[in-house]
């Protein structure tokens, strides 16, 4: 038979694999298209027709700038949508987490005499908070919001530089001596186009460097988070002392969370490999035909020994 639900460990592993696949796709795409300036065929200089050569060089320069702007304009859409979805989901989930306990309490007070057949547990509010935090973490790790801002800034800077180049080019052309520019004017025009290309490449390189630093920082944060969670989830152990265990026939039985059981013939027992958290300790002893119980709770910290002493009341 196929179980109705997957074990929690398998679900976590599947989610981790899905996250790794998404991360691989994002990195592969970013590395493949990180050069926002595609190679443009450099025009051949014709000294017999300087005006045409300058115009061809100017068109190639414009093409590099327009290609870079188009890259950011096209890719900013994905970042904007991803940021809006994740941030909106985080706001909604946080609101649900805050309101759910209040709503459940209010509904419970209104229906004290006629409780509903199906009710919502207020503990679901904590799950909503956790999911909201996961949305924020995903946005931070994949850099949707931060990339959206960087792309907008870089796109605006490139568009401004391209506009300046067009006006400056008109000024340079208007000053050119007919029938063709002088050698000094030609050098000035070429230098103006070169400065623009350098500016575009500098803007793209700065944005790329910012992405690399952010990506490396996010990887380090993720590694530290995983390490901290792994440390926090290391199993501890629980030592139970039943001071009057010898007063019962055959000792007493100790149950951890009503599942794992130990029999004490002396006065102590040890539960190894206990998950961190609060656990219920149930002690059962028999004397003749009578059964006696005692219950307590024990908080176990990660990778540490917790102990508790309990006496079973005999009435």
Long-range contacts (C-beta under 8 A, 24 or more apart in sequence): 22-142, 23-142, 26-142, 27-215, 30-211, 33-71, 33-75, 34-208, 34-211, 35-204, 36-67, 36-68, 36-71, 36-72, 36-204, 37-64, 37-67, 37-68, 37-71, 37-200, 37-201, 37-204, 38-67, 40-64, 40-67, 50-180, 50-181, 50-186, 51-180, 51-181, 54-181, 54-186, 54-189, 54-190, 57-190, 57-193, 58-169, 58-189, 58-193, 61-165, 61-193, 61-196, 61-197, 62-162, 62-165, 62-166, 64-197, 64-200, 65-158, 65-161, 65-162, 65-165, 65-196, 65-197, 65-200, 66-162, 68-158, 68-200, 68-203, 68-204, 69-155, 69-158, 69-159, 69-162, 72-151, 72-154, 72-155, 72-158, 73-155, 75-151, 76-148, 76-151, 76-152, 76-155, 79-143, 79-144, 79-145, 79-147, 79-148, 79-151, 80-148, 82-139, 82-142, 82-144, 83-139, 83-144, 83-145, 83-148, 86-135, 86-136, 86-138, 86-139, 86-144, 87-135, 87-136, 87-139, 87-145, 89-131, 89-132, 89-135, 90-132, 90-133, 90-135, 90-136, 90-139, 91-132, 92-132, 93-128, 93-129, 93-131, 93-132, 93-135, 94-128, 94-129, 94-132, 96-125, 96-128, 97-125, 97-126, 97-127, 97-128, 97-129, 97-132, 98-125, 99-125, 100-124, 100-125, 100-128, 101-125, 140-218, 141-218, 141-221, 141-222, 143-211, 143-214, 143-215, 143-218, 146-214, 147-211, 150-207, 150-210, 150-211, 151-207, 153-207, 154-203, 154-204, 154-206, 154-207, 157-203, 158-200, 158-203, 161-196, 161-199, 161-200, 161-203, 162-196, 165-192, 165-193, 165-196, 168-192, 231-302, 231-303, 232-276, 232-302, 233-275, 233-276, 233-302, 234-276, 234-302, 234-303, 235-272, 235-273, 235-274, 235-275, 235-276, 235-302, 235-303, 236-274, 236-276, 236-300, 236-301, 236-302, 236-303, 236-304, 236-305, 236-306, 237-270, 237-271, 237-272, 237-273, 237-274, 237-300, 237-304, 237-305, 237-306, 238-270, 238-271, 238-274, 238-279, 238-281, 238-298, 238-300, 238-305, 238-306, 238-307, 238-308, 239-268, 239-269, 239-270, 239-271, 239-305, 239-306, 239-307, 239-308, 240-264, 240-268, 240-269, 240-270, 240-271, 240-281, 240-283, 240-298, 240-307, 240-308, 240-310, 241-267, 241-268, 241-307, 241-308, 241-309, 241-310, 242-267, 242-268, 242-283, 242-285, 242-309, 242-310, 242-311, 242-312, 243-267, 243-309, 243-310, 243-311, 244-311, 244-312, 244-314, 245-285, 245-312, 247-285, 247-287, 247-312, 247-314, 248-285, 248-286, 248-287, 248-292, 248-312, 249-285, 249-286, 249-287, 249-288, 250-286, 251-285, 252-283, 252-284, 252-285, 252-312, 253-283, 253-284, 253-285, 254-281, 254-282, 254-283, 254-284, 255-281, 255-282, 255-283, 255-284, 256-280, 256-281, 258-282, 274-300, 274-306, 275-300, 276-300, 276-301, 276-302, 281-308, 281-310, 283-310, 283-312, 285-312, 287-314
